[in-house]
Amino acid sequence: MTPLTEEEMAARPMNLEEVMEYLRVGRNVALKLFQSGEIGGRKVGREWRTTRGAIDTWLDSGKRPADTE
């Protein structure tokens, strides 16, 4: 199996736990980011999903979570 390219990694779906690990934040902060729409995502069943690309776009924008401003 070949390693994923950067483009493939950016498009790969991530669940809440993966987002928490990637951003090194707790569950409540990650949920607020999803619920406020700060990072693009959607609910699939009972789980939030997003892509690494959406998170990277939010990080590149320089915005901070709303509750820490």
N, CA, C and O atoms as a GROMACS GRO file, in nm:
protein
  276
    1MET      N    1   0.084  -0.118   0.000
    1MET     CA    2   0.000   0.000   0.000
    1MET      C    3   0.089   0.125   0.000
    1MET      O    4   0.181   0.136   0.081
    2THR      N    5   0.061   0.217  -0.090
    2THR     CA    6   0.142   0.338  -0.100
    2THR      C    7   0.091   0.445  -0.005
    2THR      O    8  -0.029   0.452   0.022
    3PRO      N    9   0.180   0.529   0.046
    3PRO     CA   10   0.136   0.638   0.135
    3PRO      C   11   0.047   0.736   0.059
    3PRO      O   12   0.058   0.753  -0.063
    4LEU      N   13  -0.042   0.801   0.134
    4LEU     CA   14  -0.132   0.900   0.074
    4LEU      C   15  -0.055   1.026   0.039
    4LEU      O   16   0.038   1.066   0.108
    5THR      N   17  -0.096   1.090  -0.071
    5THR     CA   18  -0.039   1.218  -0.109
    5THR      C   19  -0.100   1.326  -0.021
    5THR      O   20  -0.198   1.301   0.049
    6GLU      N   21  -0.043   1.447  -0.024
    6GLU     CA   22  -0.097   1.560   0.053
    6GLU      C   23  -0.241   1.587   0.012
    6GLU      O   24  -0.326   1.614   0.097
    7GLU      N   25  -0.268   1.580  -0.117
    7GLU     CA   26  -0.403   1.606  -0.168
    7GLU      C   27  -0.501   1.500  -0.116
    7GLU      O   28  -0.614   1.534  -0.080
    8GLU      N   29  -0.460   1.376  -0.114
    8GLU     CA   30  -0.546   1.269  -0.063
    8GLU      C   31  -0.569   1.284   0.086
    8GLU      O   32  -0.679   1.259   0.136
    9MET      N   33  -0.465   1.324   0.160
    9MET     CA   34  -0.479   1.346   0.304
    9MET      C   35  -0.577   1.460   0.332
    9MET      O   36  -0.658   1.450   0.424
   10ALA      N   37  -0.571   1.566   0.252
   10ALA     CA   38  -0.659   1.681   0.272
   10ALA      C   39  -0.805   1.645   0.248
   10ALA      O   40  -0.894   1.705   0.308
   11ALA      N   41  -0.830   1.548   0.160
   11ALA     CA   42  -0.967   1.511   0.126
   11ALA      C   43  -1.020   1.398   0.212
   11ALA      O   44  -1.140   1.368   0.206
   12ARG      N   45  -0.936   1.335   0.292
   12ARG     CA   46  -0.977   1.222   0.374
   12ARG      C   47  -1.070   1.266   0.487
   12ARG      O   48  -1.038   1.361   0.559
   13PRO      N   49  -1.184   1.199   0.502
   13PRO     CA   50  -1.277   1.237   0.610
   13PRO      C   51  -1.215   1.210   0.747
   13PRO      O   52  -1.142   1.113   0.768
   14MET      N   53  -1.248   1.300   0.841
   14MET     CA   54  -1.202   1.285   0.979
   14MET      C   55  -1.323   1.293   1.071
   14MET      O   56  -1.416   1.370   1.046
   15ASN      N   57  -1.322   1.212   1.178
   15ASN     CA   58  -1.430   1.221   1.276
   15ASN      C   59  -1.388   1.312   1.392
   15ASN      O   60  -1.277   1.366   1.391
   16LEU      N   61  -1.474   1.328   1.488
   16LEU     CA   62  -1.449   1.421   1.599
   16LEU      C   63  -1.321   1.387   1.674
   16LEU      O   64  -1.242   1.476   1.706
   17GLU      N   65  -1.300   1.259   1.703
   17GLU     CA   66  -1.182   1.219   1.778
   17GLU      C   67  -1.053   1.251   1.701
   17GLU      O   68  -0.954   1.294   1.760
   18GLU      N   69  -1.055   1.230   1.570
   18GLU     CA   70  -0.938   1.262   1.487
   18GLU      C   71  -0.912   1.412   1.484
   18GLU      O   72  -0.797   1.456   1.485
   19VAL      N   73  -1.020   1.491   1.479
   19VAL     CA   74  -1.006   1.637   1.481
   19VAL      C   75  -0.946   1.681   1.615
   19VAL      O   76  -0.858   1.767   1.618
   20MET      N   77  -0.993   1.622   1.723
   20MET     CA   78  -0.940   1.655   1.856
   20MET      C   79  -0.791   1.626   1.862
   20MET      O   80  -0.714   1.707   1.914
   21GLU      N   81  -0.750   1.513   1.809
   21GLU     CA   82  -0.608   1.476   1.810
   21GLU      C   83  -0.526   1.568   1.719
   21GLU      O   84  -0.417   1.611   1.757
   22TYR      N   85  -0.579   1.596   1.601
   22TYR     CA   86  -0.507   1.680   1.504
   22TYR      C   87  -0.486   1.821   1.558
   22TYR      O   88  -0.378   1.878   1.543
   23LEU      N   89  -0.590   1.878   1.620
   23LEU     CA   90  -0.582   2.015   1.674
   23LEU      C   91  -0.529   2.020   1.817
   23LEU      O   92  -0.496   2.127   1.868
   24ARG      N   93  -0.522   1.904   1.880
   24ARG     CA   94  -0.481   1.895   2.021
   24ARG      C   95  -0.570   1.980   2.110
   24ARG      O   96  -0.524   2.062   2.189
   25VAL      N   97  -0.700   1.958   2.094
   25VAL     CA   98  -0.801   2.027   2.175
   25VAL      C   99  -0.893   1.923   2.236
   25VAL      O  100  -0.894   1.807   2.195
   26GLY      N  101  -0.968   1.966   2.334
   26GLY     CA  102  -1.064   1.878   2.399
   26GLY      C  103  -1.193   1.864   2.319
   26GLY      O  104  -1.214   1.932   2.218
   27ARG      N  105  -1.277   1.775   2.366
   27ARG     CA  106  -1.403   1.744   2.298
   27ARG      C  107  -1.493   1.867   2.289
   27ARG      O  108  -1.550   1.893   2.183
   28ASN      N  109  -1.505   1.944   2.397
   28ASN     CA  110  -1.595   2.060   2.397
   28ASN      C  111  -1.550   2.165   2.296
   28ASN      O  112  -1.634   2.223   2.227
   29VAL      N  113  -1.420   2.191   2.287
   29VAL     CA  114  -1.370   2.290   2.191
   29VAL      C  115  -1.396   2.242   2.049
   29VAL      O  116  -1.442   2.319   1.964
   30ALA      N  117  -1.368   2.115   2.021
   30ALA     CA  118  -1.391   2.061   1.887
   30ALA      C  119  -1.539   2.068   1.850
   30ALA      O  120  -1.572   2.105   1.737
   31LEU      N  121  -1.626   2.034   1.944
   31LEU     CA  122  -1.770   2.042   1.916
   31LEU      C  123  -1.814   2.185   1.888
   31LEU      O  124  -1.894   2.208   1.797
   32LYS      N  125  -1.762   2.280   1.963
   32LYS     CA  126  -1.798   2.421   1.941
   32LYS      C  127  -1.752   2.468   1.803
   32LYS      O  128  -1.822   2.545   1.737
   33LEU      N  129  -1.635   2.422   1.759
   33LEU     CA  130  -1.587   2.458   1.626
   33LEU      C  131  -1.680   2.407   1.518
   33LEU      O  132  -1.707   2.477   1.420
   34PHE      N  133  -1.730   2.286   1.534
   34PHE     CA  134  -1.825   2.230   1.439
   34PHE      C  135  -1.959   2.303   1.446
   34PHE      O  136  -2.011   2.349   1.344
   35GLN      N  137  -2.014   2.314   1.567
   35GLN     CA  138  -2.148   2.369   1.585
   35GLN      C  139  -2.157   2.516   1.546
   35GLN      O  140  -2.262   2.560   1.498
   36SER      N  141  -2.049   2.591   1.564
   36SER     CA  142  -2.051   2.732   1.527
   36SER      C  143  -2.026   2.754   1.378
   36SER      O  144  -2.046   2.863   1.326
   37GLY      N  145  -1.981   2.648   1.310
   37GLY     CA  146  -1.952   2.659   1.168
   37GLY      C  147  -1.813   2.716   1.139
   37GLY      O  148  -1.781   2.746   1.024
   38GLU      N  149  -1.731   2.729   1.244
   38GLU     CA  150  -1.596   2.784   1.224
   38GLU      C  151  -1.513   2.693   1.135
   38GLU      O  152  -1.436   2.741   1.051
   39ILE      N  153  -1.526   2.562   1.153
   39ILE     CA  154  -1.464   2.470   1.060
   39ILE      C  155  -1.576   2.401   0.984
   39ILE      O  156  -1.678   2.364   1.040
   40GLY      N  157  -1.554   2.384   0.856
   40GLY     CA  158  -1.656   2.320   0.774
   40GLY      C  159  -1.672   2.175   0.812
   40GLY      O  160  -1.573   2.104   0.830
   41GLY      N  161  -1.793   2.131   0.823
   41GLY     CA  162  -1.820   1.993   0.858
   41GLY      C  163  -1.968   1.967   0.853
   41GLY      O  164  -2.049   2.058   0.835
   42ARG      N  165  -2.002   1.843   0.868
   42ARG     CA  166  -2.144   1.807   0.873
   42ARG      C  167  -2.161   1.683   0.957
   42ARG      O  168  -2.068   1.606   0.978
   43LYS      N  169  -2.282   1.666   1.004
   43LYS     CA  170  -2.314   1.549   1.083
   43LYS      C  171  -2.354   1.436   0.990
   43LYS      O  172  -2.434   1.453   0.899
   44VAL      N  173  -2.297   1.322   1.015
   44VAL     CA  174  -2.333   1.200   0.944
   44VAL      C  175  -2.385   1.106   1.051
   44VAL      O  176  -2.308   1.051   1.130
   45GLY      N  177  -2.516   1.088   1.053
   45GLY     CA  178  -2.576   1.014   1.164
   45GLY      C  179  -2.558   1.095   1.291
   45GLY      O  180  -2.605   1.208   1.301
   46ARG      N  181  -2.491   1.035   1.388
   46ARG     CA  182  -2.468   1.104   1.515
   46ARG      C  183  -2.326   1.159   1.528
   46ARG      O  184  -2.290   1.214   1.632
   47GLU      N  185  -2.246   1.144   1.423
   47GLU     CA  186  -2.106   1.188   1.428
   47GLU      C  187  -2.079   1.306   1.337
   47GLU      O  188  -2.135   1.317   1.228
   48TRP      N  189  -1.991   1.396   1.384
   48TRP     CA  190  -1.944   1.506   1.302
   48TRP      C  191  -1.832   1.457   1.212
   48TRP      O  192  -1.749   1.377   1.255
   49ARG      N  193  -1.830   1.504   1.089
   49ARG     CA  194  -1.724   1.471   0.993
   49ARG      C  195  -1.675   1.598   0.925
   49ARG      O  196  -1.752   1.691   0.901
   50THR      N  197  -1.548   1.601   0.894
   50THR     CA  198  -1.488   1.709   0.819
   50THR      C  199  -1.368   1.653   0.746
   50THR      O  200  -1.343   1.532   0.749
   51THR      N  201  -1.294   1.739   0.680
   51THR     CA  202  -1.171   1.695   0.613
   51THR      C  203  -1.053   1.772   0.671
   51THR      O  204  -1.069   1.880   0.729
   52ARG      N  205  -0.937   1.716   0.654
   52ARG     CA  206  -0.816   1.786   0.698
   52ARG      C  207  -0.800   1.917   0.623
   52ARG      O  208  -0.750   2.016   0.677
   53GLY      N  209  -0.843   1.917   0.497
   53GLY     CA  210  -0.835   2.040   0.417
   53GLY      C  211  -0.918   2.152   0.477
   53GLY      O  212  -0.875   2.267   0.479
   54ALA      N  213  -1.038   2.119   0.527
   54ALA     CA  214  -1.124   2.220   0.589
   54ALA      C  215  -1.060   2.275   0.716
   54ALA      O  216  -1.067   2.394   0.743
   55ILE      N  217  -0.997   2.187   0.793
   55ILE     CA  218  -0.931   2.231   0.916
   55ILE      C  219  -0.810   2.317   0.882
   55ILE      O  220  -0.788   2.421   0.944
   56ASP      N  221  -0.732   2.274   0.784
   56ASP     CA  222  -0.615   2.351   0.743
   56ASP      C  223  -0.654   2.489   0.690
   56ASP      O  224  -0.584   2.587   0.716
   57THR      N  225  -0.764   2.498   0.618
   57THR     CA  226  -0.813   2.627   0.569
   57THR      C  227  -0.846   2.718   0.686
   57THR      O  228  -0.812   2.836   0.684
   58TRP      N  229  -0.914   2.664   0.787
   58TRP     CA  230  -0.948   2.742   0.906
   58TRP      C  231  -0.820   2.786   0.978
   58TRP      O  232  -0.810   2.900   1.021
   59LEU      N  233  -0.724   2.695   0.991
   59LEU     CA  234  -0.598   2.730   1.057
   59LEU      C  235  -0.524   2.839   0.981
   59LEU      O  236  -0.469   2.932   1.041
   60ASP      N  237  -0.522   2.828   0.848
   60ASP     CA  238  -0.453   2.927   0.764
   60ASP      C  239  -0.519   3.064   0.771
   60ASP      O  240  -0.454   3.166   0.747
   61SER      N  241  -0.649   3.067   0.803
   61SER     CA  242  -0.720   3.195   0.810
   61SER      C  243  -0.676   3.277   0.932
   61SER      O  244  -0.698   3.398   0.937
   62GLY      N  245  -0.615   3.210   1.030
   62GLY     CA  246  -0.568   3.279   1.149
   62GLY      C  247  -0.677   3.307   1.250
   62GLY      O  248  -0.652   3.375   1.350
   63LYS      N  249  -0.797   3.257   1.227
   63LYS     CA  250  -0.906   3.280   1.322
   63LYS      C  251  -0.888   3.192   1.444
   63LYS      O  252  -0.837   3.080   1.436
   64ARG      N  253  -0.931   3.245   1.556
   64ARG     CA  254  -0.928   3.169   1.681
   64ARG      C  255  -1.069   3.125   1.712
   64ARG      O  256  -1.164   3.187   1.664
   65PRO      N  257  -1.086   3.019   1.791
   65PRO     CA  258  -1.221   2.978   1.832
   65PRO      C  259  -1.294   3.096   1.897
   65PRO      O  260  -1.234   3.172   1.973
   66ALA      N  261  -1.421   3.110   1.868
   66ALA     CA  262  -1.500   3.224   1.914
   66ALA      C  263  -1.499   3.240   2.066
   66ALA      O  264  -1.501   3.353   2.115
   67ASP      N  265  -1.495   3.131   2.139
   67ASP     CA  266  -1.505   3.142   2.284
   67ASP      C  267  -1.374   3.184   2.350
   67ASP      O  268  -1.371   3.205   2.471
   68THR      N  269  -1.263   3.197   2.273
   68THR     CA  270  -1.137   3.240   2.332
   68THR      C  271  -1.100   3.382   2.294
   68THR      O  272  -0.996   3.432   2.337
   69GLU      N  273  -1.183   3.448   2.214
   69GLU     CA  274  -1.152   3.586   2.173
   69GLU      C  275  -1.189   3.686   2.278
   69GLU      O  276  -1.170   3.806   2.260
   0.00000   0.00000   0.00000
